[in-house]
């Protein structure tokens, strides 16, 4: 199993409940396809550097998970089909990336 990190941006026209529901859909998608969520963060409504679909803001979400490589293609197809998702990026985390992310979270928790 590899470790992955996905950041996706939801459209700002969603309500808070709709945003939580959309995030839950993808968390459930990962776990139901054999993945395990290791960490998740909701970064909230952020201003983007440039407009996407004539919108200058979006709800940013980060999900770290472990899964087999074939899940990534399925997940990205689901992102592309969902009109609530404006952009997404999935990267495979190397061991140094995982260690750095965990260290950063520990330091942020202490502060």
Wavefront OBJ file of the C-alpha trace (Angstrom):
o trace
v 0.000 0.000 0.000
v 1.227 3.457 -0.919
v 0.550 6.685 0.933
v -1.156 9.498 -0.988
v -2.145 13.078 -0.369
v -5.086 14.640 -2.190
v -6.060 18.293 -2.142
v -9.347 19.226 -3.769
v -11.213 22.500 -4.098
v -14.992 22.576 -3.795
v -17.108 25.299 -5.373
v -17.880 28.213 -3.009
v -21.631 28.165 -3.758
v -22.119 25.150 -1.475
v -23.495 25.530 2.031
v -21.534 24.278 5.032
v -23.649 21.113 5.157
v -23.202 20.446 1.442
v -19.445 20.921 1.790
v -19.231 18.436 4.671
v -21.389 15.969 2.743
v -19.159 16.225 -0.361
v -16.009 15.618 1.705
v -17.683 12.651 3.428
v -18.573 11.150 0.031
v -14.905 11.032 -0.973
v -13.718 9.799 2.416
v -16.255 6.969 2.145
v -15.171 6.327 -1.456
v -11.559 5.849 -0.319
v -12.406 3.551 2.588
v -14.955 1.487 0.636
v -12.342 0.804 -2.056
v -9.780 -0.602 0.386
v -8.033 2.614 1.419
v -7.374 3.885 4.931
v -7.555 7.588 5.785
v -4.586 8.688 7.884
v -5.228 12.421 8.198
v -7.672 15.018 6.942
v -7.853 18.792 7.112
v -10.510 21.291 6.104
v -8.732 24.520 5.214
v -11.936 26.471 4.678
v -12.874 29.092 2.129
v -9.735 30.540 0.518
v -9.134 33.073 -2.214
v -7.500 31.505 -5.248
v -4.650 33.009 -7.262
v -6.803 33.000 -10.404
v -10.422 32.362 -11.268
v -11.687 28.867 -11.962
v -15.132 28.544 -13.544
v -15.604 32.301 -12.979
v -15.128 31.862 -9.210
v -12.300 33.405 -7.210
v -12.833 31.434 -3.944
v -13.136 27.776 -3.047
v -13.321 25.375 -0.101
v -9.952 23.621 0.236
v -9.678 20.083 1.650
v -6.701 17.806 2.249
v -6.910 14.033 2.732
v -3.929 11.744 3.418
v -4.605 8.057 2.902
v -3.075 4.668 2.199
v -4.337 2.723 -0.792
v -3.403 0.577 -3.745
v -2.369 2.464 -6.877
v -5.463 1.516 -8.877
v -7.692 3.470 -6.459
v -6.169 6.771 -7.587
v -7.520 6.468 -11.116
v -11.003 5.650 -9.792
v -10.861 8.567 -7.347
v -9.765 11.048 -10.003
v -12.520 9.894 -12.375
v -15.030 10.498 -9.578
v -13.554 13.996 -9.030
v -13.864 14.794 -12.739
v -17.509 13.698 -12.839
v -18.513 15.755 -9.784
v -19.481 19.328 -10.664
v -18.837 20.401 -7.039
v -15.089 19.765 -7.496
v -13.310 22.657 -9.202
v -9.722 21.318 -9.015
v -7.854 18.418 -7.441
v -4.314 17.137 -7.116
v -3.160 13.751 -5.857
v 0.489 12.965 -5.122
v 2.193 9.863 -3.792
v 4.022 10.575 -0.565
v 7.563 9.254 -0.223
v 8.813 8.265 3.257
v 10.533 11.654 3.764
v 7.324 13.459 2.785
v 5.322 11.383 5.285
v 7.845 12.046 8.068
v 7.872 15.791 7.329
v 4.054 15.998 7.312
v 3.766 14.153 10.625
v 6.505 16.287 12.217
v 4.829 19.486 11.031
v 1.485 18.382 12.502
v 3.088 17.548 15.849
v 4.775 20.967 16.001
v 1.538 22.728 15.057
v -0.353 20.837 17.773
v 2.143 21.990 20.421
v 1.908 25.643 19.399
l 1 2 3 4 5 6 7 8 9 10 11 12 13 14 15 16 17 18 19 20 21 22 23 24 25 26 27 28 29 30 31 32 33 34 35 36 37 38 39 40 41 42 43 44 45 46 47 48 49 50 51 52 53 54 55 56 57 58 59 60 61 62 63 64 65 66 67 68 69 70 71 72 73 74 75 76 77 78 79 80 81 82 83 84 85 86 87 88 89 90 91 92 93 94 95 96 97 98 99 100 101 102 103 104 105 106 107 108 109 110 111
